[in-house]
Amino acid sequence: MVIAKPAALLLSTHHIVCCHECREYNIALRTEMKRREIATSDPQRAAELAAYFTHAKLEPYHTALALGSAMRIFAKLKNYNSCATFCRRLLELNSTQKASWAYFKSADYQPLKWCICLLNLF
């Protein structure tokens, strides 16, 4: 039986968390790279991969970017039900992270305006 010192335990816990985050980012980025590869040849599959990309456990800022991208892709395909789902998730994410969302509230970022319009339709 080995008793770990607090510093060693902290480092091993940090290592496990980093490995988990790295795995999530690896899977997410491979999904996004595949989506970009087939975006023009198979838009339905590309939309499916964009939806999968939104479910990766990423940092909130990266999740918001993934949701905005998926929202645009599904809007281009006229799949407004799925687009509205991404809008709701983006707005929920935005409401929980108010302090660091100046970019998403600016005029440069259109998806939040799309969200409000789409959610008013349903």
Sequence and secondary structure as in RCSB ss.txt:
>XXXX:A:sequence
MVIAKPAALLLSTHHIVCCHECREYNIALRTEMKRREIATSDPQRAAELAAYFTHAKLEPYHTALALGSAMRIFA
KLKNYNSCATFCRRLLELNSTQKASWAYFKSADYQPLKWCICLLNLF
>XXXX:A:secstr
     HHHHHHHHHHHHHHHHHHHHHHHHHHHHHHHHHTTT HHHHHHHHHHHTTS   HHHHHHHHHHHHHHHH
HTT HHHHHHHHHHHHHHHHH GGG HHHHSTT  HHHHHHHHHHH 
